[in-house]
Amino acid sequence: MNMMKKILPAMIGAALVGGTGTAIADVTAMGHIDTSFNSSKNDNLSGDRLNNLNCTTCSFGFKGSEDLGNGLKAIFKIDFQYDTTERNGASPTGVNAITDRDQWLGLGSNFGQLRVGTISTVYKSHGAMLDPIYRTSAQGRDWGLQSNLHTGAGDTAAQGRATNTIRYDSPTFAGFQVAGTYTVQKETDNDPNADSPWGIGAQWQAGGFLVFADYITSDAGGDDDAWKVGGRFGFDKFAIFGQYEGDGGAIARRTSFDVNGGEVVGQDVVGDGKGADVWFVGGTAGFGNNLIYAAYGQTQDADNGTLIYDDPALGTESVGTKSKNWEIVGVHSLSKRTKVYAGYVQRDFSDFDKVSDWTLGMKHTF
């Protein structure tokens, strides 16, 4: 693996300079593989447990930089997602075998970073900092601990990964940093005044403290935004953290998640629903190579929004968004790059009984 990690970037670097001579760009191969066995149950359906294997946002790609002199450098990232448990687009989500993730080109200097392309929003980036099991089958954004403004991809509705987007991150001064994104919505003859989602966030980090605040809007007019505050305090494996998201309509529009083969989708698409607030608190404790993580949170109903559960066998049923969500997960590090984990996650809907998973997985990063 170490040899391949050196050879592949060298090949990419050579390609960047025409395949001859010494590579100028400093290129690094990177990747993430997470595979889990899950036993899922939906009390509103048969109540039987359904067993499956999942690959949670497995990816591979390259990132790199080139020194341009005078403190300026060119930077880039090309990242792709794949599925180790399915092939040729056969996954339950219908996603093709290989899809794109963050892919951007930019400049970095003492004045910060400016990047252009498909890139995660600041809102999403801050949420990921509070999830110790991010990009596993038990990650909080899949189980109601964080809103779906942390997921999805596109140039509308405040997606977690924004296409056609410019992102600026300031340098860090005394632990303080600001960042923002602006999406250049593609205008057409049919829609010459297309909406352009944007967001801004700030964080302060020092010692064992991290605090942040974010604002994001789909720029659709009416109820189209959201804000959040969050933070963390702790050292090593002992920490407490939490986040509160206030919905001004953006969360109500974006709410969407799978429930045992069915899909819950947001129906409020005209901007007259808000108040679908989301919050959670959690903590970690550990010793040696072991870590225990537990979290609890709630989601609220939008004022005028409606969610439905669409299932081929049951038809359409209104379920609302209000739920109580919790999880407990144990993690054991086999090495710096390889971990195994096991846990239980549950969403208890006010109008829809509950869904839950027992999960056992392994994660490797390179």
SERO-4910 file (N, C-alpha, C, O; in steps of 0.05 Angstrom, whole numbers):
BEGIN
 pado doro    nc1    nc2    nc3   cac1   cac2   cac3    cc1    cc2    cc3    oc1    oc2    oc3
  Met    A     17    -24      0      0      0      0     17     25      0     12     44    -15
  Asn    A     39     26     17     56     49     18     70     54     -9     73     77    -18
  Met    A     78     32    -22     91     34    -48     72     46    -69     80     63    -84
  Met    A     47     35    -69     28     45    -88     21     74    -83     17     90   -102
  Lys    A     21     82    -57     14    110    -50     36    129    -61     30    152    -66
  Lys    A     60    119    -64     82    135    -75     82    135   -105     86    155   -118
  Ile    A     76    111   -117     77    108   -146     54    123   -160     59    138   -179
  Leu    A     29    120   -149      6    133   -162      9    163   -163      5    175   -185
  Pro    A     15    177   -141     19    206   -143     41    214   -162     39    234   -176
  Ala    A     62    198   -164     84    204   -182     74    203   -211     81    220   -228
  Met    A     56    183   -217     45    181   -244     27    205   -250     28    216   -272
  Ile    A     10    212   -230     -7    235   -234      9    261   -238      4    277   -255
  Gly    A     30    264   -221     47    288   -223     61    289   -250     63    311   -261
  Ala    A     70    266   -260     82    266   -287     63    274   -308     70    289   -327
  Ala    A     38    265   -305     17    273   -325     13    303   -324      7    315   -345
  Leu    A     15    315   -301     10    344   -299     31    361   -313     26    384   -320
  Val    A     54    349   -318     75    363   -332     81    351   -359    103    353   -370
  Gly    A     61    337   -370     64    326   -397     77    299   -399     83    290   -421
  Gly    A     82    286   -376     92    259   -376    122    257   -379    133    235   -381
  Thr    A    137    280   -379    166    279   -382    179    295   -360    166    314   -349
  Gly    A    203    289   -354    218    304   -334    208    298   -306    193    279   -302
  Thr    A    216    315   -287    209    312   -259    182    326   -254    177    348   -263
  Ala    A    165    312   -238    139    323   -232    142    349   -216    158    350   -197
  Ile    A    127    369   -223    128    394   -209    108    395   -186    115    403   -164
  Ala    A     84    385   -191     63    386   -170     68    365   -149     77    342   -155
  Asp    A     63    371   -124     65    353   -101     37    340    -98     19    353    -89
  Val    A     35    314   -106      9    301   -107      9    278    -87     28    263    -84
  Thr    A    -14    276    -72    -17    255    -52    -43    239    -58    -64    251    -63
  Ala    A    -40    212    -58    -64    195    -60    -78    194    -33    -65    194    -12
  Met    A   -104    192    -34   -120    192     -9   -144    174    -13   -153    169    -36
  Gly    A   -155    163      9   -178    146      6   -191    140     32   -180    144     54
  His    A   -215    128     31   -231    121     54   -247     97     47   -262     97     27
  Ile    A   -245     76     63   -261     51     59   -275     45     85   -262     40    105
  Asp    A   -302     45     85   -318     37    108   -338     17    100   -355     22     83
  Thr    A   -337     -7    111   -356    -28    104   -368    -39    130   -354    -44    150
  Ser    A   -394    -41    131   -408    -49    155   -430    -69    150   -442    -70    129
  Phe    A   -435    -86    170   -458   -104    171   -479    -91    188   -474    -83    211
  Asn    A   -503    -88    177   -525    -74    191   -550    -92    193   -558   -104    173
  Ser    A   -562    -92    216   -587   -106    221   -608    -84    226   -608    -73    248
  Ser    A   -625    -79    206   -643    -56    208   -672    -65    214   -680    -87    206
  Lys    A   -686    -48    228   -714    -54    235   -731    -29    233   -723     -8    242
  Asn    A   -755    -32    221   -774    -11    219   -800    -21    231   -814    -38    220
  Asp    A   -807    -10    255   -831    -20    270   -857    -15    255   -877    -29    260
  Asn    A   -857      4    236   -882     10    222   -887     -9    199   -909    -11    189
  Leu    A   -866    -23    191   -869    -43    170   -873    -70    183   -889    -73    202
  Ser    A   -859    -91    174   -864   -118    185   -853   -121    213   -861   -138    228
  Gly    A   -834   -103    221   -821   -106    247   -798   -126    246   -784   -130    266
  Asp    A   -794   -140    224   -772   -159    221   -746   -144    217   -745   -121    207
  Arg    A   -724   -156    226   -698   -144    221   -688   -153    194   -689   -176    186
  Leu    A   -677   -133    179   -667   -137    152   -637   -134    153   -627   -113    161
  Asn    A   -622   -154    144   -593   -153    145   -581   -144    119   -591   -152     98
  Asn    A   -560   -128    120   -547   -119     95   -519   -110    101   -511   -106    124
  Leu    A   -504   -107     79   -477    -96     80   -477    -68     67   -490    -65     47
  Asn    A   -464    -49     80   -463    -22     69   -434    -12     66   -417    -20     82
  Cys    A   -430      4     46   -405     19     43   -412     48     46   -425     60     28
  Thr    A   -404     61     67   -412     89     73   -393    109     62   -370    112     72
  Thr    A   -401    122     41   -385    143     27   -355    135     24   -337    151     30
  Cys    A   -351    111     15   -323    102      8   -313    119    -15   -328    125    -33
  Ser    A   -288    126    -15   -278    145    -35   -248    141    -40   -234    130    -23
  Phe    A   -239    150    -63   -210    152    -69   -206    177    -86   -224    187    -99
  Gly    A   -181    187    -84   -176    211   -100   -147    221    -96   -130    206    -86
  Phe    A   -142    245   -105   -116    257   -104   -119    287    -96   -138    300   -103
  Lys    A   -100    296    -81    -98    324    -75    -69    333    -77    -51    317    -75
  Gly    A    -65    358    -82    -38    367    -86    -35    397    -87    -54    412    -85
  Ser    A    -10    405    -90     -4    434    -91     22    438   -108     38    420   -111
  Glu    A     25    463   -117     49    471   -131     58    498   -121     42    517   -121
  Asp    A     82    500   -113     94    525   -104     98    544   -127    113    539   -146
  Leu    A     84    567   -126     86    587   -148    105    610   -141    110    628   -157
  Gly    A    116    609   -116    135    630   -108    121    653    -94     97    656    -97
  Asn    A    136    668    -79    126    691    -64    103    684    -46     85    700    -42
  Gly    A    104    660    -34     83    652    -15     57    642    -27     38    637    -13
  Leu    A     56    641    -54     32    633    -68     35    604    -78     56    596    -87
  Lys    A     13    589    -76     14    561    -86    -13    554    -99    -34    564    -91
  Ala    A    -11    538   -119    -35    526   -132    -43    501   -116    -26    485   -109
  Ile    A    -69    497   -112    -79    474    -97   -102    461   -112   -116    475   -127
  Phe    A   -105    435   -108   -127    421   -122   -135    396   -106   -120    386    -90
  Lys    A   -159    387   -112   -169    361   -101   -188    349   -121   -205    362   -132
  Ile    A   -185    322   -125   -203    307   -142   -210    282   -127   -193    265   -121
  Asp    A   -236    280   -120   -245    258   -102   -269    244   -114   -287    257   -125
  Phe    A   -270    217   -113   -291    201   -124   -302    182   -104   -288    172    -87
  Gln    A   -328    177   -105   -342    158    -87   -348    133   -101   -355    133   -125
  Tyr    A   -347    110    -87   -353     84    -99   -366     67    -77   -369     75    -54
  Asp    A   -373     42    -85   -387     24    -66   -374     -3    -68   -374    -16    -88
  Thr    A   -362    -12    -45   -349    -38    -45   -368    -62    -43   -360    -84    -49
  Thr    A   -393    -57    -34   -412    -79    -30   -430    -83    -54   -443   -104    -56
  Glu    A   -431    -65    -73   -447    -67    -97   -429    -61   -121   -407    -52   -118
  Arg    A   -440    -65   -145   -424    -59   -169   -442    -50   -191   -466    -55   -192
  Asn    A   -430    -34   -210   -444    -25   -234   -470    -11   -228   -490    -15   -242
  Gly    A   -470      6   -207   -494     21   -200   -516      5   -189   -540     13   -191
  Ala    A   -511    -18   -177   -532    -36   -166   -539    -29   -138   -556    -44   -126
  Ser    A   -528     -8   -126   -534     -2    -98   -563      6    -95   -575     15   -114
  Pro    A   -575      2    -71   -603      9    -66   -609     39    -72   -632     45    -78
  Thr    A   -589     56    -69   -593     84    -74   -594     91   -104   -602    113   -112
  Gly    A   -587     72   -121   -587     76   -150   -563     93   -159   -563    101   -183
  Val    A   -544     97   -142   -520    113   -149   -502     97   -167   -499     73   -163
  Asn    A   -491    109   -187   -473     95   -205   -448     85   -190   -443     94   -167
  Ala    A   -433     66   -202   -411     54   -188   -391     75   -178   -380     72   -156
  Ile    A   -385     95   -194   -367    116   -186   -380    143   -190   -390    149   -212
  Thr    A   -381    160   -170   -392    187   -171   -373    207   -160   -353    199   -147
  Asp    A   -378    232   -165   -359    253   -156   -365    261   -127   -387    259   -117
  Arg    A   -343    271   -114   -345    285    -88   -333    312    -91   -336    325   -112
  Asp    A   -319    322    -71   -306    348    -74   -285    347    -96   -268    330    -96
  Gln    A   -287    366   -115   -268    369   -137   -265    398   -143   -283    411   -153
  Trp    A   -241    408   -137   -237    437   -140   -208    444   -147   -190    428   -144
  Leu    A   -205    469   -155   -178    481   -161   -177    508   -148   -197    522   -147
  Gly    A   -154    515   -137   -153    541   -124   -125    551   -119   -105    540   -129
  Leu    A   -124    573   -103    -98    585    -95    -97    588    -65   -118    594    -52
  Gly    A    -73    585    -54    -69    589    -26    -46    607    -20    -26    607    -35
  Ser    A    -48    623      1    -26    642      8    -30    649     37    -46    638     51
  Asn    A    -14    669     46    -17    679     73    -43    694     77    -51    700    100
  Phe    A    -57    699     55    -83    712     57   -107    692     57   -130    700     55
  Gly    A   -100    666     59   -121    646     60   -122    629     35   -103    628     19
  Gln    A   -145    616     31   -149    598      8   -174    606     -8   -195    612      4
  Leu    A   -172    607    -34   -194    612    -52   -196    588    -70   -178    582    -85
  Arg    A   -220    574    -69   -224    550    -85   -249    552   -102   -268    565    -94
  Val    A   -249    538   -125   -271    540   -143   -277    511   -154   -259    497   -161
  Gly    A   -303    504   -154   -310    478   -164   -334    466   -149   -352    480   -141
  Thr    A   -333    440   -144   -352    426   -127   -339    423   -100   -319    410    -97
  Ile    A   -352    434    -79   -338    436    -53   -358    436    -30   -380    446    -33
  Ser    A   -351    425     -7   -368    424     16   -372    452     27   -354    469     27
  Thr    A   -397    457     37   -403    483     48   -389    486     76   -382    466     88
  Val    A   -387    510     85   -376    515    112   -395    503    133   -386    492    153
  Tyr    A   -421    505    128   -441    493    145   -437    464    149   -438    454    172
  Lys    A   -432    449    128   -426    420    129   -400    415    143   -398    397    159
  Ser    A   -379    430    136   -352    425    147   -352    427    177   -339    410    191
  His    A   -366    447    189   -366    450    218   -381    427    231   -374    418    252
  Gly    A   -403    417    218   -417    394    229   -400    370    231   -402    354    250
  Ala    A   -384    365    210   -366    341    210   -346    342    233   -337    321    242
  Met    A   -338    365    242   -319    368    264   -330    357    290   -314    352    309
  Leu    A   -356    354    292   -368    346    317   -377    316    317   -388    307    337
  Asp    A   -371    302    296   -379    274    294   -355    256    294   -341    254    274
  Pro    A   -349    242    317   -326    225    318   -328    199    301   -308    185    298
  Ile    A   -352    193    291   -356    170    274   -366    179    246   -382    165    234
  Tyr    A   -357    202    238   -365    213    212   -357    194    189   -336    181    190
  Arg    A   -375    191    170   -371    173    147   -369    144    155   -353    129    144
  Thr    A   -386    136    174   -392    108    181   -422    104    179   -437    123    175
  Ser    A   -431     79    183   -459     73    181   -475     86    204   -500     87    203
  Ala    A   -462     95    225   -475    107    248   -472    138    249   -478    150    269
  Gln    A   -462    150    228   -457    179    228   -483    194    234   -504    187    225
  Gly    A   -479    216    249   -502    231    259   -520    243    238   -545    245    242
  Arg    A   -510    250    215   -526    263    194   -546    243    182   -565    251    169
  Asp    A   -541    217    185   -559    197    175   -581    189    195   -601    176    188
  Trp    A   -578    198    220   -597    190    241   -609    213    256   -616    210    279
  Gly    A   -612    236    243   -627    258    255   -612    275    275   -623    294    285
  Leu    A   -587    269    281   -571    285    299   -562    311    286   -558    331    299
  Gln    A   -559    310    260   -553    334    244   -572    334    220   -579    314    210
  Ser    A   -579    358    212   -598    361    190   -586    353    163   -562    348    161
  Asn    A   -604    350    143   -594    343    117   -582    366    101   -577    362     77
  Leu    A   -578    389    114   -561    409    102   -532    400    102   -515    413     90
  His    A   -526    378    116   -499    367    116   -496    345     95   -475    332     94
  Thr    A   -516    341     78   -515    319     58   -523    331     31   -528    355     28
  Gly    A   -523    313     11   -532    321    -16   -511    336    -32   -490    344    -21
  Ala    A   -516    340    -57   -498    354    -75   -514    368    -97   -533    356   -107
  Gly    A   -507    392   -104   -521    407   -125   -517    436   -122   -502    446   -105
  Asp    A   -531    452   -139   -528    481   -139   -554    495   -130   -557    519   -134
  Thr    A   -572    480   -117   -597    492   -106   -602    482    -78   -590    462    -69
  Ala    A   -620    495    -64   -631    486    -38   -610    481    -17   -614    464      0
  Ala    A   -589    496    -16   -569    495      5   -559    466      9   -563    455     31
  Gln    A   -547    454    -11   -537    427     -9   -511    426      8   -497    447     10
  Gly    A   -505    403     20   -481    400     35   -456    403     19   -436    414     27
  Arg    A   -457    392     -5   -435    395    -24   -446    411    -48   -464    402    -62
  Ala    A   -434    435    -52   -445    454    -71   -429    453    -97   -405    455    -96
  Thr    A   -443    451   -119   -430    452   -145   -429    481   -155   -443    498   -144
  Asn    A   -413    486   -175   -410    513   -187   -405    534   -165   -418    555   -164
  Thr    A   -387    528   -147   -385    543   -122   -357    555   -118   -337    542   -125
  Ile    A   -356    579   -106   -331    592    -98   -330    591    -67   -350    598    -54
  Arg    A   -308    582    -56   -305    582    -27   -279    596    -19   -258    591    -31
  Tyr    A   -281    613      1   -258    627     12   -255    620     42   -275    621     57
  Asp    A   -231    612     50   -224    607     78   -202    627     86   -181    627     74
  Ser    A   -207    642    107   -187    662    116   -164    647    130   -167    625    139
  Pro    A   -141    661    133   -121    650    151   -131    650    180   -150    665    186
  Thr    A   -119    635    197   -126    634    225   -110    654    240    -86    655    239
  Phe    A   -124    671    256   -111    692    272   -121    689    300   -145    692    306
  Ala    A   -102    683    319   -109    679    347   -131    659    351   -148    662    368
  Gly    A   -131    638    334   -150    617    336   -176    622    322   -194    605    321
  Phe    A   -179    646    310   -204    654    297   -202    652    266   -181    659    255
  Gln    A   -223    641    253   -223    638    224   -251    642    214   -270    634    227
  Val    A   -254    654    190   -280    657    177   -278    644    149   -256    642    138
  Ala    A   -301    636    139   -302    623    112   -329    628    101   -349    632    115
  Gly    A   -331    626     74   -357    630     61   -358    616     34   -337    611     22
  Thr    A   -382    611     24   -386    599     -2   -407    615    -17   -425    627     -6
  Tyr    A   -404    616    -44   -424    629    -61   -426    611    -86   -407    605   -100
  Thr    A   -451    602    -91   -456    585   -114   -466    601   -138   -485    617   -136
  Val    A   -452    598   -160   -460    612   -185   -480    595   -199   -472    577   -215
  Gln    A   -505    599   -194   -526    583   -206   -526    587   -236   -524    609   -247
  Lys    A   -528    565   -251   -528    566   -280   -553    580   -290   -576    570   -286
  Glu    A   -550    602   -304   -573    616   -315   -578    606   -344   -559    601   -359
  Thr    A   -604    604   -351   -612    595   -378   -632    615   -388   -641    633   -374
  Asp    A   -640    611   -414   -660    628   -425   -687    626   -411   -702    645   -409
  Asn    A   -692    601   -400   -717    597   -386   -716    608   -358   -737    613   -346
  Asp    A   -692    611   -347   -689    621   -319   -665    639   -318   -644    631   -307
  Pro    A   -667    664   -328   -644    682   -329   -636    693   -302   -615    706   -299
  Asn    A   -653    690   -282   -648    701   -255   -648    679   -234   -661    680   -214
  Ala    A   -633    658   -240   -632    634   -222   -621    642   -195   -604    660   -192
  Asp    A   -631    627   -174   -622    632   -147   -593    624   -144   -583    607   -158
  Ser    A   -579    637   -125   -551    631   -120   -547    627    -90   -542    646    -75
  Pro    A   -548    602    -80   -544    596    -52   -517    606    -42   -497    606    -57
  Trp    A   -516    615    -17   -491    624     -5   -491    619     25   -513    615     37
  Gly    A   -468    619     37   -466    615     66   -441    626     77   -421    631     62
  Ile    A   -440    631    103   -417    642    117   -415    629    144   -436    624    157
  Gly    A   -391    626    154   -387    614    180   -361    624    193   -343    634    180
  Ala    A   -360    622    220   -336    630    235   -331    610    257   -350    598    268
  Gln    A   -306    606    263   -299    588    285   -276    600    301   -260    615    291
  Trp    A   -275    591    326   -252    598    344   -243    573    358   -260    558    369
  Gln    A   -217    567    357   -207    542    368   -181    548    383   -163    560    372
  Ala    A   -180    540    408   -157    544    425   -158    525    448   -178    521    461
  Gly    A   -135    512    454   -134    493    475   -153    470    469   -153    459    448
  Gly    A   -170    464    489   -190    443    484   -217    454    475   -236    439    474
  Phe    A   -219    479    468   -244    492    460   -247    494    429   -227    501    415
  Leu    A   -271    490    420   -279    496    392   -307    507    393   -325    494    404
  Val    A   -312    530    382   -339    541    379   -342    552    350   -322    561    338
  Phe    A   -366    550    340   -371    560    313   -399    569    310   -417    562    326
  Ala    A   -404    585    289   -431    595    282   -432    596    251   -413    603    238
  Asp    A   -456    589    240   -459    588    211   -486    599    203   -506    599    218
  Tyr    A   -487    609    178   -512    618    165   -511    608    137   -490    609    124
  Ile    A   -534    597    127   -535    588     99   -563    594     88   -583    593    103
  Thr    A   -564    600     62   -590    605     49   -590    594     21   -570    595      7
  Ser    A   -613    585     12   -616    576    -15   -621    599    -34   -621    596    -59
  Asp    A   -627    623    -23   -632    647    -39   -656    644    -57   -658    656    -78
  Ala    A   -676    627    -48   -700    622    -64   -722    642    -58   -742    643    -72
  Gly    A   -719    658    -37   -740    677    -29   -758    664     -9   -761    639     -8
  Gly    A   -771    680      8   -789    669     28   -773    656     50   -752    666     58
  Asp    A   -783    633     60   -769    618     81   -748    600     68   -754    578     58
  Asp    A   -722    610     68   -702    596     52   -675    594     66   -655    589     52
  Asp    A   -673    598     92   -647    598    105   -646    581    130   -667    570    139
  Ala    A   -623    579    142   -619    565    168   -593    576    181   -576    587    167
  Trp    A   -592    573    207   -568    581    222   -562    560    243   -579    543    249
  Lys    A   -538    560    252   -531    541    274   -507    551    290   -491    567    281
  Val    A   -506    541    315   -484    546    333   -476    519    344   -493    502    348
  Gly    A   -451    516    350   -441    490    361   -414    493    373   -401    514    370
  Gly    A   -406    472    387   -379    473    399   -371    447    412   -387    428    413
  Arg    A   -347    447    421   -335    423    433   -315    431    454   -301    451    451
  Phe    A   -314    416    475   -293    420    495   -283    393    504   -299    375    511
  Gly    A   -257    389    505   -246    364    514   -216    361    506   -205    377    491
  Phe    A   -204    340    517   -177    334    512   -174    304    506   -187    288    519
  Asp    A   -158    297    487   -153    269    479   -180    256    473   -195    266    456
  Lys    A   -187    234    487   -211    219    481   -235    228    498   -257    218    494
  Phe    A   -231    247    516   -253    256    533   -263    283    524   -248    303    525
  Ala    A   -288    284    515   -299    309    504   -329    310    507   -342    289    507
  Ile    A   -340    334    508   -369    338    505   -374    358    483   -357    376    479
  Phe    A   -396    356    469   -401    373    446   -430    374    439   -446    357    449
  Gly    A   -438    393    423   -466    395    415   -470    416    394   -452    431    387
  Gln    A   -494    417    383   -500    435    360   -530    440    360   -546    422    365
  Tyr    A   -538    465    354   -566    472    351   -569    486    324   -555    505    317
  Glu    A   -588    476    308   -594    487    281   -622    499    282   -642    486    287
  Gly    A   -623    525    275   -649    539    274   -658    541    245   -644    551    228
  Asp    A   -682    530    239   -691    529    212   -708    553    204   -728    559    217
  Gly    A   -700    566    183   -715    588    171   -728    579    145   -737    596    129
  Gly    A   -730    553    141   -742    542    116   -724    524    100   -733    507     86
  Ala    A   -697    528    102   -679    512     86   -678    483     95   -677    465     78
  Ile    A   -680    478    121   -680    450    130   -706    436    122   -705    413    114
  Ala    A   -729    450    124   -754    438    117   -754    431     87   -766    410     80
  Arg    A   -742    447     71   -741    440     42   -723    416     36   -728    401     18
  Arg    A   -701    413     52   -681    393     45   -684    367     59   -670    348     52
  Thr    A   -703    364     78   -705    339     94   -711    316     76   -731    315     61
  Ser    A   -693    296     77   -696    272     60   -678    250     70   -654    254     74
  Phe    A   -689    226     75   -672    204     83   -686    178     78   -711    177     74
  Asp    A   -671    156     76   -681    129     71   -690    115     96   -678    119    117
  Val    A   -712    100     95   -721     84    117   -728     56    107   -750     51     97
  Asn    A   -708     38    108   -712     10    100   -724      8     71   -744     -6     67
  Gly    A   -712     21     53   -721     19     25   -740     39     16   -744     44     -8
  Gly    A   -754     53     35   -772     75     27   -757    101     29   -734    101     38
  Glu    A   -769    122     22   -756    148     24   -775    169     35   -797    171     26
  Val    A   -765    184     55   -780    206     66   -770    231     52   -746    237     52
  Val    A   -788    246     40   -780    269     24   -795    294     32   -818    293     40
  Gly    A   -781    317     31   -794    342     38   -814    351     18   -809    350     -6
  Gln    A   -838    359     27   -859    367      9   -862    398      7   -875    408    -10
  Asp    A   -849    411     27   -851    440     27   -831    452      8   -808    456     14
  Val    A   -840    458    -17   -822    468    -37   -828    496    -46   -815    507    -64
  Val    A   -847    509    -32   -854    537    -40   -845    557    -19   -853    581    -21
  Gly    A   -831    549      2   -819    568     21   -838    577     42   -833    598     54
  Asp    A   -860    563     48   -878    572     69   -876    555     94   -894    556    111
  Gly    A   -855    540     97   -852    524    121   -825    529    133   -805    531    119
  Lys    A   -824    531    159   -798    535    174   -802    523    202   -824    513    209
  Gly    A   -782    524    218   -784    515    246   -776    486    249   -779    475    271
  Ala    A   -765    472    229   -756    445    231   -728    444    244   -709    435    232
  Asp    A   -726    454    269   -701    457    283   -690    429    289   -705    410    293
  Val    A   -663    427    291   -649    402    297   -628    408    318   -613    428    315
  Trp    A   -626    392    339   -605    395    358   -595    368    369   -610    348    368
  Phe    A   -571    368    379   -560    344    392   -538    351    411   -525    372    409
  Val    A   -534    333    431   -511    335    449   -498    307    450   -512    287    447
  Gly    A   -472    306    454   -458    281    455   -432    283    470   -424    304    479
  Gly    A   -419    260    473   -394    259    487   -379    234    481   -390    214    472
  Thr    A   -353    235    486   -335    212    483   -319    207    508   -312    226    522
  Ala    A   -312    182    512   -294    175    534   -278    151    524   -288    134    510
  Gly    A   -253    149    532   -237    127    522   -212    122    538   -204    138    555
  Phe    A   -200     99    533   -175     91    545   -160     74    526   -172     57    512
  Gly    A   -134     78    524   -118     62    505   -127     66    477   -130     89    467
  Asn    A   -132     44    463   -142     45    435   -172     44    433   -183     39    411
  Asn    A   -186     48    455   -215     45    455   -229     71    461   -220     88    476
  Leu    A   -253     74    448   -268     99    450   -298     92    452   -308     75    436
  Ile    A   -312    104    470   -341    102    471   -354    128    465   -346    149    476
  Tyr    A   -373    128    446   -387    153    438   -417    149    442   -428    128    435
  Ala    A   -430    169    453   -459    169    457   -470    197    451   -457    217    457
  Ala    A   -494    198    439   -506    223    432   -537    221    432   -548    199    428
  Tyr    A   -550    244    438   -579    245    438   -587    271    424   -574    292    429
  Gly    A   -609    271    408   -618    295    395   -647    293    388   -660    272    390
  Gln    A   -658    316    378   -685    317    370   -688    333    344   -672    352    339
  Thr    A   -708    326    328   -716    342    305   -744    351    309   -760    337    322
  Gln    A   -751    374    298   -778    386    302   -793    388    276   -781    388    254
  Asp    A   -820    389    278   -837    392    254   -835    421    244   -833    440    259
  Ala    A   -834    423    217   -837    449    205   -864    461    210   -884    445    212
  Asp    A   -867    487    212   -893    500    217   -914    492    197   -936    485    205
  Asn    A   -907    493    171   -927    486    151   -917    464    132   -929    460    111
  Gly    A   -896    450    140   -885    429    123   -898    402    128   -909    398    149
  Thr    A   -896    385    108   -906    358    111   -886    339     99   -875    344     77
  Leu    A   -880    317    113   -863    296    102   -880    271     98   -899    266    112
  Ile    A   -872    256     77   -886    231     72   -867    208     72   -843    211     66
  Tyr    A   -877    184     78   -862    160     74   -874    145     51   -897    138     51
  Asp    A   -858    141     30   -867    130      5   -856    101      3   -832     98     -1
  Asp    A   -873     81      5   -865     53      3   -883     39    -17   -907     42    -17
  Pro    A   -871     22    -35   -887      8    -55   -909     -9    -43   -930    -12    -55
  Ala    A   -904    -21    -20   -924    -39     -8   -945    -24      8   -969    -32      8
  Leu    A   -938     -2     21   -956     12     39   -969     36     26   -988     47     37
  Gly    A   -957     46      4   -967     71     -7   -955     94      7   -933     93     18
  Thr    A   -969    117      7   -959    141     18   -972    147     45   -997    145     49
  Glu    A   -955    154     65   -965    160     92   -951    184    103   -927    187    101
  Ser    A   -967    203    114   -955    227    126   -943    219    153   -955    206    170
  Val    A   -917    228    158   -904    221    183   -894    245    198   -887    243    221
  Gly    A   -892    269    186   -881    292    200   -851    288    202   -839    269    192
  Thr    A   -837    307    215   -808    306    218   -800    302    247   -776    296    252
  Lys    A   -817    306    266   -809    306    294   -800    278    303   -813    258    298
  Ser    A   -776    277    315   -765    251    324   -746    255    347   -735    277    350
  Lys    A   -742    234    362   -721    233    382   -700    213    373   -707    191    364
  Asn    A   -675    220    374   -654    205    361   -631    200    380   -623    219    394
  Trp    A   -621    176    381   -598    171    399   -581    148    388   -590    132    372
  Glu    A   -556    147    398   -539    125    389   -517    122    410   -510    140    425
  Ile    A   -506     98    411   -482     91    427   -464     73    410   -474     53    399
  Val    A   -439     80    408   -420     66    390   -394     62    404   -384     81    417
  Gly    A   -382     39    402   -355     33    412   -336     30    389   -342     18    369
  Val    A   -312     42    391   -292     42    370   -266     31    381   -257     40    403
  His    A   -253     13    366   -227      3    374   -208      8    351   -213      0    328
  Ser    A   -186     21    357   -166     28    336   -145      5    334   -131      0    353
  Leu    A   -145     -8    311   -125    -29    306    -98    -16    299    -77    -28    303
  Ser    A    -99      8    287    -75     23    280    -84     52    277   -107     59    282
  Lys    A    -66     69    268    -73     97    264    -93    100    242   -109    119    242
  Arg    A    -93     81    222   -110     84    199   -134     65    199   -153     69    183
  Thr    A   -133     44    215   -154     23    214   -169     21    241   -156     19    262
  Lys    A   -196     21    239   -212     20    263   -235      0    258   -244     -4    236
  Val    A   -244    -12    280   -269    -28    279   -288    -15    299   -280     -3    319
  Tyr    A   -314    -18    293   -334     -5    311   -359    -22    312   -365    -38    293
  Ala    A   -374    -18    333   -400    -32    337   -418    -14    353   -409      0    371
  Gly    A   -444    -14    346   -462      4    360   -491      0    353   -499    -17    337
  Tyr    A   -508     17    366   -537     17    362   -546     45    357   -538     64    372
  Val    A   -563     49    337   -574     76    331   -604     74    327   -614     53    319
  Gln    A   -619     95    335   -648     94    334   -660    121    329   -650    141    339
  Arg    A   -681    122    313   -698    146    309   -727    138    317   -738    120    306
  Asp    A   -738    153    336   -765    148    346   -783    171    336   -783    192    348
  Phe    A   -798    166    315   -816    186    304   -841    189    320   -852    169    329
  Ser    A   -851    213    323   -875    218    338   -900    206    324   -919    199    338
  Asp    A   -900    205    297   -923    195    283   -917    170    266   -932    163    248
  Phe    A   -894    157    271   -885    136    253   -870    114    266   -854    100    253
  Asp    A   -875    109    292   -860     89    307   -830     95    305   -822    118    307
  Lys    A   -813     75    302   -785     79    302   -770     62    282   -780     41    274
  Val    A   -746     71    275   -727     55    258   -701     53    273   -694     71    288
  Ser    A   -687     31    270   -663     26    285   -644      8    270   -651     -6    251
  Asp    A   -618      9    278   -597     -7    266   -578    -17    288   -570     -2    305
  Trp    A   -572    -43    287   -548    -53    300   -526    -53    278   -531    -62    256
  Thr    A   -503    -43    284   -482    -41    263   -455    -50    273   -448    -45    296
  Leu    A   -441    -64    255   -414    -73    261   -397    -67    236   -404    -76    214
  Gly    A   -376    -51    239   -362    -42    215   -332    -40    219   -321    -41    241
  Met    A   -319    -35    197   -290    -31    196   -284     -7    178   -296     -5    156
  Lys    A   -266     10    186   -259     34    170   -229     36    167   -214     33    186
  His    A   -220     42    142   -192     45    137   -188     71    120   -203     75    101
  Thr    A   -169     87    127   -163    111    112   -134    110    102   -117     99    116
  Phe    A   -129    122     79   -102    123     69    -97    149     55    -75    154     45
***
